[in-house]
Amino acid sequence: AILAQIGTPPIPPHPTCARTLSPAPAMAEIEAFEGFEGLEGVDEAELAKLEAEMGGIEGLAGDDLEATLADVGEAAAEVEEEEEDLTAGMEVEEHLRDAVEGSLRLKRMLSRDDDDDTQPGKRRKLGDPVKALKVQALLARWGLTSDAVVKHVLDQSSVDEVDMITKSGYQPDKFNQMKSVGEVFNRYVSEIRERSMPGGAACDAISAFKHRWKLDFTADKMLRILKHKDLRYVLANHGGTKELKDLIEEAQATEADDDLQTANALPENMGISTIGRFMRLELIDPLSDACVFGDANLTFALKLAKHRKALGHVGRVIATTFEDLPTLRERYKEIDQSIATLEENYSEVYHGVDCTRIAIDPKFKGMEGSLGAVYYNYPHSGAIQGFFDGHPIVNWRHENLMRLFFRALRSFMKPGGIVKVASNMGAVGVRYSYIVGGGIENEFLHVETMPFQEWHLHRY
């Protein structure tokens, strides 16, 4: 098992701009249909058939072309209007709007009927026509034009990933005795994405920092000999604008601001080992609140509350469960005693909390910017009967769980706060790339990944 630590930036996070569709595709995109590298194996007659199915626009001219583009623009405007109307009629504060829209958008996608296209007034959402033709060509080359799962994986991939698959000459294993072709292909695409990440094994603070700023082995050696004070200064102040050597000299000339702060303890000790111990001993902000999500029987919240009380922390521990109290009483006979013990330790317990929807949960109203530490151990979006976690449709749920979790958290974290998510290193459900990628997409920083057994709070 591993524990990925995702930190908020030292400055307040900025809201992400909502993505909108352009009114009409640029001519360069329209002309880009020709010249598909790596598709030599596809029959020309099949490609011609696919172009016809896509409703090719090369033959349009004059009024026909203008009418087509006008229709495209009208459809895009409707999609944009639909996107903007997600929170209509809801009282949502402006700084929480992005988190609420993300949750509502996913809910709408999951609840949409399959026959939307047959209903009057409904339009299909516009996609990238170039990418769509490349996807169809790949499916034709593999003989999988009727496989909806493989098509779903390709549709969820970026254009760059589709191009990489095309040029690689990859062929999915259609005769695997253990997994479906969709599962095999989904794992391959996940591994492509993970090549640009630091990896799912242990990754210390320097390795994560080096990967974030694309530093070389020489920089790694320079960082690993720094003392605690100097290394912490470099990690906090490197913004990609200064040479690393100059920043190290600046750090060595700077003295710690306050010797009473925990972060400034042992300034002359070896930097990387001291920072590693700091993370493992759970020396979090004593004044900030800490929140635990998805802790069904509350055993971890109990351990955290006792830990903070022993250290003299004054910040609250907020323990949450996804299930309601009657359900918990059916499953765990000790739940009432656990709740009583938590309340004796000045903790609060909330039931029926969806960690992706805390922006509209009245229990969290007024808590914006108050959380200094958040914990989510072994997240899972729930099992689906008849499907394994590695199935692409189930995987999509797990990936979006992490995306929406971090998006919802963004407004509630204090600048410099820490989020810790535990998972198995080789998990096929919530993969490590979903945790790290979901955090990075929402303006968090990957700080460190450490073995779960090395964590002071692992035994619960």
C-alpha positions in Angstrom: 0.0 0.0 0.0 1.1 3.6 -0.6 0.1 7.0 0.7 0.2 9.8 -1.8 0.5 13.2 -0.3 -1.0 16.1 -2.3 -0.3 19.6 -1.1 -2.0 22.8 -1.8 0.2 25.6 -3.3 1.6 28.1 -0.8 -0.6 30.8 -2.4 -4.4 30.8 -2.6 -5.6 28.6 -5.5 -7.2 30.3 -8.5 -10.5 29.2 -10.0 -10.2 27.3 -13.2 -11.8 28.8 -16.3 -14.8 26.8 -17.6 -14.1 25.2 -20.9 -16.4 26.3 -23.7 -16.8 25.2 -27.3 -15.8 27.6 -30.1 -18.8 28.8 -32.2 -17.5 27.0 -35.3 -14.5 24.7 -36.1 -11.5 26.5 -37.6 -10.8 25.8 -41.3 -7.4 24.3 -40.3 -9.3 21.7 -38.3 -11.6 20.9 -41.2 -8.7 20.5 -43.6 -6.8 18.2 -41.1 -8.8 15.2 -42.2 -6.3 14.3 -44.8 -3.0 12.5 -44.1 -3.4 10.0 -41.2 0.0 8.8 -40.3 0.2 5.1 -39.2 -3.1 4.1 -40.7 -1.7 2.3 -43.8 -3.2 -0.9 -42.6 -6.8 0.3 -43.1 -8.5 -0.5 -46.4 -9.2 2.6 -48.6 -12.8 1.5 -49.2 -13.3 1.3 -45.4 -11.8 4.8 -44.9 -14.1 6.1 -47.6 -17.1 4.5 -45.8 -16.0 6.0 -42.5 -15.7 9.5 -44.0 -19.2 9.1 -45.4 -20.5 8.1 -42.0 -18.8 11.1 -40.5 -20.7 13.3 -42.9 -17.6 14.7 -44.6 -17.6 18.4 -45.4 -14.9 18.5 -48.1 -17.5 18.6 -50.8 -19.4 21.5 -49.4 -19.0 24.9 -50.9 -20.7 28.2 -51.0 -24.1 28.3 -49.3 -24.0 24.7 -48.3 -20.7 25.2 -46.4 -22.0 28.4 -44.8 -25.2 26.6 -43.7 -23.2 23.7 -42.3 -21.0 26.0 -40.3 -23.9 28.0 -39.1 -25.6 24.8 -37.9 -22.4 23.8 -36.1 -22.2 27.2 -34.4 -25.8 27.1 -33.4 -25.3 23.6 -31.8 -22.2 24.8 -30.0 -24.0 27.8 -28.6 -26.8 25.5 -27.3 -24.2 23.3 -25.7 -22.5 26.3 -24.1 -25.8 27.7 -22.9 -26.6 24.2 -21.4 -23.2 24.2 -19.6 -23.8 27.6 -18.1 -27.2 26.7 -16.9 -26.1 23.9 -14.6 -26.6 25.8 -11.3 -29.6 27.8 -12.4 -32.1 28.1 -9.5 -29.5 27.1 -6.9 -28.0 29.4 -4.3 -24.3 28.8 -4.8 -21.5 31.2 -3.8 -19.3 32.3 -6.7 -16.1 30.8 -5.4 -17.9 27.4 -5.0 -19.6 27.4 -8.4 -16.8 25.5 -10.2 -16.9 22.6 -7.7 -20.8 22.4 -7.8 -20.9 22.5 -11.6 -18.4 19.6 -11.9 -20.5 17.4 -9.6 -23.8 18.3 -11.4 -22.2 17.7 -14.8 -21.2 14.2 -13.9 -24.6 13.5 -12.3 -26.3 14.6 -15.5 -24.1 12.4 -17.6 -24.8 9.3 -15.5 -28.6 9.9 -15.5 -29.0 10.8 -19.2 -31.3 8.5 -21.1 -29.8 6.5 -23.9 -32.6 7.7 -26.3 -31.8 11.4 -25.8 -31.0 11.7 -29.5 -34.5 10.6 -30.4 -36.2 13.2 -28.3 -37.3 16.4 -30.0 -35.2 19.5 -29.3 -32.1 17.4 -28.3 -28.8 17.8 -30.1 -25.7 15.6 -29.8 -22.8 17.4 -28.3 -20.1 18.4 -30.7 -16.7 16.6 -30.6 -13.5 17.0 -32.4 -14.2 15.7 -36.0 -10.5 15.0 -36.6 -10.2 12.9 -33.5 -13.5 11.1 -34.3 -12.3 10.0 -37.7 -8.9 8.8 -36.2 -10.8 6.8 -33.6 -13.0 5.2 -36.3 -10.0 4.4 -38.4 -8.2 2.7 -35.5 -11.4 0.7 -34.7 -11.5 -0.4 -38.4 -7.9 -1.4 -38.4 -8.4 -3.6 -35.3 -11.7 -5.0 -36.5 -13.5 -3.6 -33.5 -15.9 -1.1 -35.0 -18.8 -2.7 -33.1 -16.9 -2.7 -29.7 -18.5 0.1 -27.7 -16.1 -0.3 -24.8 -12.9 0.1 -26.8 -14.5 3.1 -28.5 -15.3 4.6 -25.1 -11.7 4.3 -24.1 -10.5 6.0 -27.3 -13.2 8.7 -26.9 -11.9 9.4 -23.3 -8.3 9.7 -24.6 -6.7 12.9 -25.7 -5.8 13.6 -29.3 -2.1 13.2 -28.5 -2.8 9.8 -26.9 -4.8 8.7 -30.0 -1.9 9.8 -32.2 0.6 7.9 -30.1 -1.5 4.8 -30.2 -1.8 5.2 -34.0 1.9 5.6 -34.7 2.9 2.8 -32.3 1.3 0.1 -34.3 -0.3 -1.3 -31.2 -2.8 -4.1 -31.5 -5.1 -5.0 -28.6 -5.1 -8.6 -27.5 -8.6 -9.9 -28.6 -8.0 -13.4 -27.3 -6.9 -12.9 -23.7 -8.4 -15.6 -21.5 -8.6 -13.5 -18.4 -9.7 -10.0 -19.5 -11.9 -8.5 -22.2 -10.3 -6.6 -25.1 -11.7 -3.4 -23.5 -10.0 -4.0 -20.2 -6.7 -4.9 -21.9 -6.8 -1.7 -24.0 -7.8 0.5 -21.1 -4.8 -0.7 -19.1 -2.5 0.1 -22.0 -3.9 3.6 -22.3 -3.5 4.1 -18.6 0.1 3.1 -18.8 0.7 5.6 -21.6 -0.6 8.4 -19.3 1.5 7.1 -16.3 4.7 7.4 -18.3 4.6 11.1 -17.7 4.1 10.7 -13.9 6.6 10.0 -11.2 5.4 6.3 -10.7 3.3 4.5 -8.2 6.1 3.3 -5.9 7.7 5.3 -3.1 8.6 8.8 -4.2 10.3 11.1 -1.7 9.9 14.9 -1.6 13.0 15.5 -3.8 12.0 13.0 -6.5 8.5 14.6 -6.7 10.0 18.1 -6.8 12.5 17.0 -9.5 9.7 15.5 -11.6 7.5 18.6 -11.3 10.2 20.9 -12.5 11.9 18.5 -15.0 15.3 18.7 -13.2 18.2 16.5 -14.1 20.3 14.1 -12.0 22.9 16.9 -11.2 20.1 18.9 -9.5 19.0 15.8 -7.6 22.5 15.4 -6.2 22.6 19.1 -5.2 19.3 18.8 -3.4 20.0 15.6 -1.5 23.0 17.1 0.4 21.1 20.2 1.6 20.3 20.7 5.3 16.7 20.8 6.5 16.4 24.6 6.6 17.9 25.0 3.1 15.9 22.2 1.4 12.6 23.4 2.8 13.4 26.9 1.6 14.2 25.7 -1.9 11.1 23.5 -2.1 8.9 26.4 -1.0 10.4 29.1 -3.2 11.4 27.5 -6.5 9.1 28.9 -9.1 11.0 27.9 -12.2 12.3 31.4 -12.7 15.6 31.2 -10.7 18.6 29.0 -11.3 18.7 26.2 -8.7 22.3 27.0 -7.7 21.4 30.7 -7.0 18.3 29.6 -5.0 20.4 27.3 -2.9 22.9 30.1 -2.1 20.0 32.3 -1.2 18.6 29.6 1.1 21.9 29.2 2.9 22.1 32.9 3.6 18.6 32.9 5.1 17.8 32.1 8.7 14.6 30.5 9.9 11.9 33.1 10.8 10.6 31.4 14.0 12.3 28.7 15.9 9.1 27.8 17.7 7.4 26.5 14.5 7.5 22.8 14.0 8.6 23.2 10.3 11.7 25.0 11.5 12.9 22.3 13.9 16.3 20.7 13.5 17.5 23.2 10.8 21.0 21.6 10.6 19.9 18.0 10.1 19.9 16.3 6.8 17.1 17.8 4.8 15.5 14.9 2.9 15.3 12.5 6.0 14.0 15.3 8.3 11.2 16.2 5.8 10.4 12.6 5.4 10.1 12.1 9.2 8.0 15.3 9.4 5.5 13.8 6.9 5.4 10.3 8.5 5.0 11.5 12.1 1.9 13.6 11.0 3.1 16.9 12.4 0.3 18.9 10.8 -0.9 22.5 11.5 -2.1 22.4 15.2 -4.5 25.3 14.6 -6.3 24.1 11.5 -9.2 21.7 11.2 -8.6 18.2 9.8 -11.2 16.2 7.9 -11.5 12.5 7.3 -13.7 11.3 4.3 -15.1 7.8 3.8 -14.2 6.4 7.2 -17.1 3.9 7.6 -16.4 2.5 11.1 -14.5 5.7 12.2 -11.4 3.8 13.4 -9.0 6.0 11.6 -10.8 9.2 12.8 -10.4 7.9 16.3 -6.7 7.4 15.9 -6.3 10.8 14.4 -8.3 12.5 17.1 -6.2 10.9 19.9 -3.0 11.8 18.0 -3.9 15.4 17.7 -5.1 15.6 21.4 -1.7 14.1 22.5 0.1 16.7 20.5 -2.0 19.5 22.0 -3.6 20.6 18.8 -6.6 22.9 19.1 -8.0 22.3 15.5 -11.0 20.1 15.2 -11.2 16.6 13.7 -14.2 16.3 11.4 -15.0 12.6 10.8 -17.4 11.8 7.9 -19.1 8.7 6.6 -20.8 8.1 3.3 -23.5 5.9 4.8 -26.2 7.1 7.2 -26.2 6.2 10.9 -28.9 3.4 10.7 -26.9 1.6 8.0 -23.7 2.0 10.1 -25.4 0.5 13.1 -26.4 -2.6 11.1 -22.8 -3.1 9.9 -20.7 -2.1 13.0 -21.9 -2.8 16.4 -19.3 -0.5 18.0 -20.3 2.6 16.0 -22.2 4.3 18.8 -19.2 3.9 21.1 -16.8 5.2 18.5 -19.0 8.3 17.9 -19.1 8.9 21.7 -15.3 8.6 22.0 -14.8 11.0 19.1 -17.1 13.6 20.7 -15.2 13.2 24.0 -12.1 14.2 22.1 -13.8 17.3 20.7 -14.4 15.9 17.3 -17.4 16.3 15.1 -19.1 13.4 13.2 -21.1 13.8 10.0 -23.0 11.1 8.2 -24.2 10.8 4.7 -21.4 13.0 3.3 -20.5 12.7 -0.4 -16.9 14.0 -0.6 -17.5 15.2 -4.2 -20.5 17.4 -3.2 -19.3 19.2 0.0 -19.6 22.6 -1.8 -23.4 22.2 -1.6 -23.5 20.3 1.7 -25.0 22.5 4.5 -22.8 20.7 7.0 -19.7 22.3 5.4 -21.2 25.8 5.0 -18.7 28.5 6.2 -15.7 26.1 6.3 -14.1 27.5 3.2 -10.3 27.9 3.7 -10.3 26.2 7.1 -9.0 22.7 6.4 -5.3 22.2 7.0 -5.3 18.4 6.5 -7.6 16.0 4.7 -7.5 12.2 4.6 -9.2 9.7 2.3 -8.0 6.1 2.8 -8.6 3.6 0.0 -11.2 5.5 -2.0 -13.6 3.5 -4.1 -16.6 4.6 -6.2 -18.5 1.4 -5.5 -18.8 -2.0 -7.0 -21.0 -2.8 -10.1 -22.4 -6.3 -10.2 -20.9 -8.3 -13.0 -17.9 -6.0 -13.6 -14.4 -6.0 -12.2 -12.6 -2.8 -11.1 -10.4 -2.9 -14.2 -13.3 -2.6 -16.6 -13.2 0.8 -18.4 -16.7 1.8 -17.5 -16.0 1.2 -13.8 -12.6 2.8 -14.1 -14.3 5.9 -15.5 -16.2 6.2 -12.2 -13.1 5.8 -10.1 -11.2 8.4 -12.1 -14.0 11.0 -11.9 -14.3 10.3 -8.1 -10.8 11.6 -7.7 -11.3 14.5 -10.0 -14.4 15.7 -8.3 -13.0 15.0 -4.9 -10.1 17.4 -5.4 -12.3 19.9 -7.3 -14.6 20.1 -4.3 -11.7 20.4 -1.8 -10.1 23.2 -3.6 -12.1 26.0 -1.9 -12.0 24.4 1.5 -8.2 23.9 1.9 -5.9 26.4 3.5 -3.0 27.5 1.4 -0.2 25.1 2.2 -2.6 22.4 3.5 -2.0 18.7 2.9 -4.3 16.0 1.4 -3.3 12.3 2.1 -4.9 9.6 0.0 -4.0 5.9 0.6 -4.3 3.2 -2.1 -2.6 0.0 -3.2 0.4 0.5 -5.5 -1.0 -1.8 -8.1 -4.6 -1.0 -7.7 -6.7 -1.3 -10.9 -9.7 0.6 -9.5 -8.5 3.9 -8.1 -5.1 3.9 -9.8 -2.3 6.0 -8.4 -2.4 8.1 -11.6 -6.1 9.0 -10.8 -5.1 10.3 -7.4 -2.0 12.3 -8.5 -3.6 13.4 -11.8 -6.8 14.4 -10.1 -4.9 16.6 -7.7 -2.7 18.2 -10.3 -5.7 19.0 -12.5 -7.2 21.0 -9.6 -4.1 23.0 -8.7 -2.7 20.8 -6.0 1.0 19.7 -6.0 2.2 16.1 -5.6 4.5 16.3 -2.6 5.5 12.7 -1.8 4.4 9.1 -2.0 5.5 6.9 0.9 4.9 3.2 1.9 1.7 3.0 4.0 3.5 1.0 6.7 5.9 3.8 7.4 3.1 6.2 8.4 2.6 6.8 12.1 -1.2 6.4 11.7 -1.2 3.3 9.6 -2.3 0.8 12.4 -6.0 1.3 12.7 
